[in-house]
């Protein structure tokens, strides 16, 4: 059985690959500020993007999307009534720290007008600053 590791490290200071240039797609969404995304927030964001992409492309599924975030942080929590001490608590979710310059999503097979429409929609849904890269 695989037991998840509870570490005190917040996140790795250096990533294995450079995460600030486009690798796969023509367009990308790049962060401009620090933030933290949990698993639920990331899944909701992916769902929102896919739903809007279907509307923008008139249900044509020829677009491609890549998610470049890996959840590398285990968040732990004790219940509120517990006393001090007795360890760290159980893992309740996973998260990823987002730094300025990181590319979150990449898109391909979209026109510039479709991508701009999608980006304006995403901008209202994300709680931190992002910009569109080409």
C-alpha positions as CSV (number, residue, x, y, z in Angstrom):
1,X,0.0,0.0,0.0
2,X,1.3,3.5,-0.9
3,X,1.4,5.9,2.0
4,X,1.5,9.5,1.1
5,X,4.4,11.5,2.6
6,X,3.7,14.4,5.0
7,X,6.6,16.8,4.6
8,X,7.4,20.2,6.1
9,X,8.8,21.5,2.9
10,X,6.5,24.0,1.2
11,X,7.6,23.4,-2.3
12,X,10.7,22.8,-4.4
13,X,12.7,26.0,-5.0
14,X,13.9,24.7,-8.4
15,X,11.7,22.9,-10.9
16,X,13.1,20.0,-13.1
17,X,12.1,21.8,-16.3
18,X,11.7,25.4,-17.2
19,X,8.1,26.4,-16.8
20,X,8.1,29.9,-18.3
21,X,8.2,29.2,-22.1
22,X,5.6,27.6,-24.3
23,X,6.4,23.9,-25.1
24,X,3.4,22.3,-26.8
25,X,0.8,24.8,-27.9
26,X,0.4,28.2,-29.7
27,X,-1.1,30.1,-26.8
28,X,-0.6,29.9,-23.1
29,X,-1.8,31.4,-19.8
30,X,1.0,32.7,-17.7
31,X,0.8,33.7,-14.0
32,X,1.9,37.2,-12.9
33,X,1.6,36.8,-9.2
34,X,2.1,34.3,-6.4
35,X,-0.7,32.0,-5.5
36,X,-1.7,28.5,-4.4
37,X,-4.2,26.2,-6.2
38,X,-5.7,23.2,-4.5
39,X,-6.8,20.0,-6.3
40,X,-10.5,21.1,-6.2
41,X,-9.7,24.6,-7.5
42,X,-7.6,23.2,-10.3
43,X,-10.3,20.6,-11.3
44,X,-12.9,23.4,-11.3
45,X,-10.7,25.6,-13.4
46,X,-10.1,22.8,-16.0
47,X,-13.9,22.1,-16.1
48,X,-14.7,25.8,-16.6
49,X,-12.1,26.0,-19.4
50,X,-13.4,22.9,-21.2
51,X,-16.9,24.1,-21.0
52,X,-16.1,27.6,-22.4
53,X,-13.9,26.0,-25.1
54,X,-16.9,24.0,-26.3
55,X,-19.0,27.2,-26.6
56,X,-16.2,29.1,-28.3
57,X,-15.5,26.4,-30.9
58,X,-19.2,25.5,-31.5
59,X,-18.7,21.9,-30.1
60,X,-15.9,21.1,-32.5
61,X,-13.4,19.1,-30.5
62,X,-10.4,19.8,-32.7
63,X,-8.7,22.0,-30.0
64,X,-5.9,20.7,-27.8
65,X,-5.2,21.7,-24.2
66,X,-2.3,20.9,-21.8
67,X,-2.2,21.4,-18.1
68,X,1.3,21.9,-17.0
69,X,0.8,22.0,-13.2
70,X,1.7,19.0,-11.0
71,X,0.3,18.9,-7.5
72,X,3.5,18.6,-5.5
73,X,2.4,19.7,-2.0
74,X,0.4,17.7,0.5
75,X,-1.7,19.9,2.8
76,X,-2.4,18.5,6.3
77,X,-4.9,19.6,8.9
78,X,-6.0,18.7,12.4
79,X,-9.5,19.1,13.6
80,X,-10.3,22.3,15.5
81,X,-10.9,20.7,18.9
82,X,-7.5,18.9,19.1
83,X,-4.9,20.0,21.5
84,X,-1.3,21.1,20.8
85,X,1.2,18.4,20.0
86,X,0.5,14.9,18.9
87,X,2.0,15.2,15.4
88,X,1.1,16.8,12.1
89,X,-2.4,15.7,11.1
90,X,-3.8,13.9,8.1
91,X,-3.6,14.9,4.5
92,X,-6.8,16.6,3.4
93,X,-5.8,17.7,-0.1
94,X,-2.9,18.4,-2.5
95,X,-1.9,21.7,-3.9
96,X,0.6,23.5,-6.1
97,X,2.3,26.8,-5.4
98,X,2.2,29.2,-8.4
99,X,5.0,31.6,-8.9
100,X,5.1,34.6,-11.4
101,X,6.1,33.4,-14.9
102,X,4.8,29.9,-14.6
103,X,2.7,28.7,-17.6
104,X,-0.5,27.1,-16.3
105,X,-2.3,26.0,-19.5
106,X,-1.4,25.7,-23.2
107,X,-3.8,25.7,-26.1
108,X,-3.5,24.7,-29.8
109,X,-5.8,24.7,-32.8
110,X,-7.6,27.9,-31.8
111,X,-7.9,31.2,-33.6
112,X,-6.7,34.4,-31.8
113,X,-10.2,35.7,-31.5
114,X,-11.4,32.4,-29.8
115,X,-8.4,32.5,-27.5
116,X,-9.0,36.1,-26.5
117,X,-12.6,35.3,-25.8
118,X,-11.6,32.4,-23.6
119,X,-8.9,34.4,-21.8
120,X,-11.3,37.2,-21.0
121,X,-13.7,34.6,-19.5
122,X,-10.9,32.9,-17.5
123,X,-9.6,36.2,-16.2
124,X,-12.9,36.7,-14.3
125,X,-12.7,33.2,-12.7
126,X,-9.1,33.2,-11.5
127,X,-8.3,34.9,-8.2
128,X,-4.7,35.9,-9.2
129,X,-3.2,37.9,-12.1
130,X,-2.6,36.1,-15.4
131,X,-1.7,37.1,-19.0
132,X,-2.0,35.5,-22.4
133,X,1.2,34.5,-24.1
134,X,1.7,33.5,-27.8
